[in-house]
Amino acid sequence: MKRTPFLESCLVIGQCTTNWLLKRPIVVSFEVTDSCTCWCRHCDHGGPAREPELTPAMIRTWMQKLHPGVIQISGGEPLMRRDIVECVRAAQRGGGLPYTVFVSNFSQMSPEKYLALKTAGTDQFSVSLDFPDERHDEFRRHPGLYRRLADLLPRLAAYGHDDIVLNTAITRENYRHIGEIIGRAGEWGVNVSFSAYSQRRTGDRSLMISTPEELAGLRAELDRVLALKRSDPKGVIVTACTTLEDTYRYFTQGGMPSCSAGLRFLVVNSNGRLQPCSMHFSTFDEQRDLVREFTAHNTCDECYVSIRSYLDKSFPELVREYVGDFFSFKSASPLAGAPAVPAAR
């Protein structure tokens, strides 16, 4: 990943530190729609458009209340929103705040939308990839999606912004292909991160890794990933080594205790109300109520998804692992003068 310029880094780090001290969320995920172009096997979102949808005005209001240092624009599939560029723009506070991650399956992405979202303030594009081949289509129930990614992502990577990250949720069906997925990231000129499957969304435990043989296989795959990460810390793998180790621990234990949902991170749902996370559906009008009524009594251990795994750490660990990966003294390359998009193959 290309590092954020120094002045913007200082603002983001300063805001995150302030929020940590004031017990405000460091990361807020704006779920701008519940609709999706896919109907993924591991997800409870999907299908045609449903109302209501989070408006740009609602996003601005919550930004003013919560002041997060990092945000996600997610869904459902956020590209189904015709005003998605306005949604991203509404979240910007100026000076590089917040660090903005756009979470999408990319089924409706185009070079023009990519550039518009980049100009509006997107710092990172997180793109789902479950398999290194057409099995991705079956898992996402979206024919042709893998070939679309294989064609589009190298073209977008050619802009040189180094801001695209594949996100793979590790399941019983794909853990043997982790190395191949890293290979695809390298071929396409993008990065890759890993998180863990949770059965909480759908109640389907068939995708959980649980048998001794499966856990041994996962251990071997993660050991290879860790070796690659340690040999090339600035390579395509952006997941921290401690997170990879804890991902194995999550599957071994069958859960991960001590979740900080509602405190370190939370969701603004498509109704414009607060949720502790995308898998707990109690809603609140204020964060203090969420923390008092949910976080203070939360015993859920049923996930280890990326937004949680990044934040269930001590403050020194956060600084050591993520500031070094995403923030730096390096100047940003401007959009102006970016190379033309390579022709489709």
BELMONOR-V862735 format. One record per run of one state. SS is the DSSP state (@ for helix, = for strand, . for the rest). FROM is the first residue (numbers start at 1). TO is the last residue. Records with the same first field share a line. If there is no record, write none. Layout:
SS: FROM-TO  FROM-TO
//
This chain:
.: 1-3  5-5  23-26  32-35  37-46  48-55  67-69  75-77  81-83  91-93  95-96  98-98  105-110  121-123  129-134  141-144  158-163  171-174  189-190  197-204  208-211  232-236  238-240  254-260  262-264  269-273  278-279  285-286  294-294  298-305  310-314  328-345
=: 4-4  27-31  36-36  47-47  70-74  94-94  97-97  99-104  124-128  164-170  191-196  237-237  261-261  265-268  274-277  280-284  327-327
@: 6-22  56-66  78-80  84-90  111-120  135-140  145-157  175-188  205-207  212-231  241-253  287-293  295-297  306-309  315-326
//
